[in-house]
Amino acid sequence: DMAAPAMGHKQTDHLRVMALAEAALDLAEDVLAPGGAFLAKVLQGGAGQELVARLRLGFAKVQHVKPKASRADSAEVYVLATGFRGSPQ
């Protein structure tokens, strides 16, 4: 479980959260077994597309999930990737 300290500046907070998600994906690619899953809470924004593109290369299915308990106006969303294809060579 990781969390970046919130600065109150939307762009800075978004970039910090995305950097953590990418670091978690780096680790996941090293330790996940084929068929495994990856879940990360991110903030919606421009840098999210790069993470999703990377996930689509390594996983069979990638989707955004927003829990019912999450406020509608919240930028928080989860990226769920399932069906890990194995470590990139």
JODA-V568760 format. One record per pair of residues at least 6 apart in sequence whose C-alpha atoms are under 8 Angstrom apart, sorted by sequence separation. I is the first residue (numbers start at 0). J is the second residue. D is the distance in whole Angstrom. If there is no record, write none. Layout:
I|J|D, I|J|D
//
This chain:
6|12|6, 41|47|8, 55|61|6, 69|75|8, 5|12|6, 54|61|7, 4|12|8, 3|12|8, 27|37|7, 51|61|7, 65|75|8, 66|76|8, 65|76|5, 3|15|6, 64|76|6, 65|77|6, 3|16|6, 24|37|8, 63|76|7, 64|77|5, 2|16|7, 63|77|6, 64|78|6, 63|78|5, 64|79|7, 3|19|7, 62|78|6, 63|79|6, 2|19|8, 61|78|7, 62|79|5, 1|19|7, 61|79|6, 62|80|6, 20|39|6, 61|80|4, 20|40|8, 60|80|6, 61|81|7, 20|41|7, 59|80|7, 60|81|5, 58|80|6, 59|81|6, 60|82|6, 58|81|6, 59|82|5, 17|41|6, 58|82|5, 59|83|6, 16|41|6, 17|42|8, 55|80|8, 58|83|4, 59|84|7, 16|42|7, 54|80|7, 57|83|6, 58|84|6, 51|78|8, 57|84|5, 13|41|8, 57|85|7, 13|42|6, 17|46|7, 21|50|7, 57|86|8, 13|43|7, 17|47|7, 57|87|7, 13|44|7, 43|74|5, 14|46|7, 42|74|5, 43|75|6, 13|46|8, 17|50|8, 42|75|5, 43|76|7, 41|75|6, 42|76|6, 40|75|7, 41|76|6, 40|76|6, 41|77|6, 40|77|4, 41|78|7, 39|77|5, 40|78|6, 38|77|7, 39|78|5, 38|78|6, 39|79|7, 37|78|8, 38|79|5, 37|79|6, 38|80|6, 36|79|7, 37|80|5, 36|80|6, 37|81|6, 36|81|4, 35|81|6, 36|82|6, 34|81|7, 35|82|6, 36|83|6, 34|82|4, 35|83|5, 33|82|7, 34|83|5, 33|83|5, 34|84|6, 32|83|7, 33|84|5, 34|85|8, 31|83|7, 33|85|5, 32|85|7, 31|85|8, 28|85|7, 29|86|6, 28|86|5, 28|87|8
//
